[in-house]
Amino acid sequence: MFTLAQEKPEDWWEVEALYDHCFAPGRTALSSYRLRDGVAPVSNLCLVARDEVGQVGGAIRYWPIRVGGVQSLLLGPVAVHPIAQGEGLGALLITKSLEVARCDWDRVLLVGDAPYYSRFGFEKLDGVEMPPPTNPDRILGYSLKDGAWNGIKGKVRKAKPPLT
């Protein structure tokens, strides 16, 4: 049994430790992290799942970005502790956070495995360029509003304040 809550500043290092455990500390060398450097996450979309004794079992974060000059969200990382994998916790984090994002945002981008993320409605984005080295087949998008990705092409860039 897990309880979801918005990530608080005091959760930061516990969540970072989960990400290190699931992805290895070298994860920060990925190009998507350059889009996060010096940019605050979208706090109301960052969720932490805790078990009945308060241990972090999963977490998800979102970041503001621009795609072809248009405001968008970058989903990631999302992680579930190995002892809780296979219980639907990752799916819960994704679906709940997308529900909240729908109120204020139009589109979400992530770099990930299409077979996993397609079940949530993510599709390969053609013409969207992540900083290298990124496999273009792993650049996926999700429309929070009908047609939100229609005509959106170009480079993915770090958000410039003010974005909310």
Residue pairs with C-beta under 8 A, 6 or more apart in sequence:
1 51
1 52
2 49
2 50
2 51
2 57
2 58
2 84
2 89
2 92
3 49
3 50
4 47
4 48
4 49
4 92
4 93
4 96
5 47
5 48
5 50
6 43
6 44
6 46
6 47
6 48
7 15
7 41
7 43
7 46
7 47
7 48
7 59
7 61
8 48
11 48
11 56
11 59
14 48
14 56
15 48
15 56
15 59
15 61
17 56
18 56
18 58
18 59
18 79
18 81
19 27
19 59
19 77
19 79
20 27
21 79
21 81
21 82
22 77
22 79
22 80
22 81
22 82
23 77
23 79
27 33
27 77
30 111
31 130
31 131
31 132
31 133
31 134
32 74
32 76
32 111
32 130
32 131
32 134
34 131
34 158
35 63
35 65
35 74
35 131
35 156
35 157
35 158
35 159
36 63
36 74
36 158
37 158
38 158
39 63
39 64
39 158
39 159
41 61
41 62
41 63
42 62
42 63
42 64
42 73
42 101
42 164
44 100
45 60
45 61
45 62
45 73
45 97
45 100
45 101
46 59
46 60
46 61
46 62
46 97
47 59
47 60
47 93
47 96
47 97
48 56
48 58
48 59
49 56
49 57
49 58
49 59
49 80
49 84
49 89
49 92
49 93
50 56
50 57
51 57
51 84
55 81
56 81
57 80
57 81
57 83
57 84
57 89
58 78
58 79
58 80
58 81
58 84
58 89
58 90
58 92
58 93
59 77
59 78
59 79
59 93
60 75
60 76
60 77
60 78
60 79
60 93
60 94
60 97
61 75
61 76
61 77
61 78
62 73
62 74
62 75
62 76
62 97
62 101
62 108
63 73
63 74
63 76
63 159
64 71
64 72
64 73
64 74
64 159
64 163
65 72
65 73
65 74
65 109
65 156
65 157
65 158
65 159
66 72
66 156
66 157
66 158
66 159
66 160
67 107
67 109
67 128
67 152
67 154
67 155
67 156
67 157
68 128
68 152
68 153
68 154
68 155
69 154
70 107
70 152
71 105
71 106
71 159
71 163
72 105
72 106
72 107
72 108
72 109
72 152
72 156
73 101
73 105
73 107
73 108
73 109
74 108
74 109
74 110
74 156
75 94
75 97
75 108
75 109
75 110
75 142
76 110
76 111
76 112
78 90
78 93
78 94
79 90
80 87
80 89
80 90
80 93
91 119
91 120
94 120
95 120
98 108
98 120
98 142
98 144
101 108
101 144
102 144
102 145
104 164
105 144
106 143
106 144
106 145
106 148
107 141
107 142
107 143
107 144
107 145
107 148
107 149
107 152
108 122
108 141
108 142
108 144
109 125
109 128
109 139
109 140
109 141
109 142
109 156
110 117
110 122
110 140
110 141
110 142
111 130
111 134
111 138
111 139
111 140
112 122
112 138
112 140
113 138
114 122
114 123
114 124
114 137
114 138
114 140
117 140
117 142
118 140
120 142
121 142
121 143
122 140
122 141
122 142
123 140
123 141
123 142
124 137
124 139
124 140
124 141
125 139
125 140
125 141
125 149
125 152
126 153
127 153
127 154
128 139
128 141
128 152
128 153
128 154
128 156
129 136
129 139
129 154
129 155
129 156
130 136
130 139
130 156
131 155
131 156
141 149
141 152
143 149
